[in-house]
């Protein structure tokens, strides 16, 4: 991970003063390369020792070494843009910022995904007697999308948005069932509790969540996505898009693993829906 990506992903771990330095750098990394430590400290409204401490937290030897790494990040075409939307931004500015930051975050997520883990989860899904997708808040829409995709695969699929229904469903789960929990933060207490119930009933528990979180610790397998996003302050944007993309990856892997005969069945299913749509030429 290059220095700009590391600053963005580690933002929640910085002290208040270090966050000020990070925000100034992320707002204009090109300017930071040409600034002295005194200038950067003044722009950040912090002391020079704070800037040095910030640089060492990023595994650099000090401010000169940090600027070298920063320059290398920019030279390598870092997929980073300033995601901060200012209150005076017009439609063009905030539209471009949201699209560009989402595309950059997807690239970071793609580089972080464990392909061997994707392959293992696809194996488990193709062998499952029943598949359940659970999430809360913004992640519930991702779980719902997953059901819409896996529903056509001729395997029992379960989705509940209500936490009590999730609990009862997991209490009735058995060996051979796969339960997938979706949560970017992995810190939602009620979802962690439900994961414990599923695992206690011998279901295979999979988490689409951040690594080393309370939810991840309750899962048999974890598909971790590194998406720089502060969901404590802002509504989830890029993390939700990354989760939806990962669901597409799993659905595609499931389809390919089942073979040609299975894909022919999917084609026949799609053909039955053709009569429900207007023909393009008639519009």
Steps between C-alpha positions, in 0.01 A plus 500: 500500500651836401518792740182680385293184523647430844413849624143458381453150642663583837313826557297364791820401685659846497482742791305825454819691418622233259164503323548870433830424327343215304211715380733774373712245312203318348342829392809592296774235495689676220536812713616296801797368299634854460419622853747522784416335828438845650257589220309173529481539879361852460244393240392216728497720811725256684860494622798376297555204737142393423579494129810289568299263720240469225771409247646230723156347548503439127824300529719775358817630667383860520361782293759489214452124463123545514510756216703255293236229547225751426669601174536135402130442566403785270749392233354150500153631426346447841127420468415760762280809479376734767164353604410798721198687368502865601176678584557743212559230238267522201338202320802450273748500789319262733396269214860467382631451854255222580558312173877536510535407867279194449706382203820554696361309800396210277856476370633489858244230584592297191865500596422392857272204424629151580435295184565169678229594752260591218561155350437329837174690557377415148570132583290526815214676321479239224480223762253674732161353586372850580654848468406795721603863455468737796592864547368804681474865398677575172627141484144364498458631144811303401357185660175558312688536172682173573166320543376637168806350329521165681123441494523392135762235578253231607626488859298612807593860582397692813499874571354687797548865585341463843755402766255271685428306180875473441545354848224241450633408157848440643358297788349270236819477296686170481817345365520556125337844518703808410422833668664815363511811719567835335634794701770750408582594860451152646407664830120473503427313823171338397652364177794353694253331735314344206828376351575327832162326485558380142841361585371330816248317279775366272433729203797618295531870585658737248559870555527771236651746744818669615777277635561463875156632598258343752293360212806362319601311816165315500532386137651182360620694197532872430500686170663825601481813286729794572283800423611836646176634641403663830153359568493661846466845340370441149237278343653186339570553132808328359484208747149412384605509133800277576273252682258490205790435264623215718151344491522515119838323521355221716192461278719477191728245665195297604369499141832399346560227759164336426592442133334529159179317586433739788564801276255362245236487775570865582461591134161324486394686813593831339317405181177454699526864610542634148127532438466728805710772334444730206713432198760775458414558134140586595598785730 
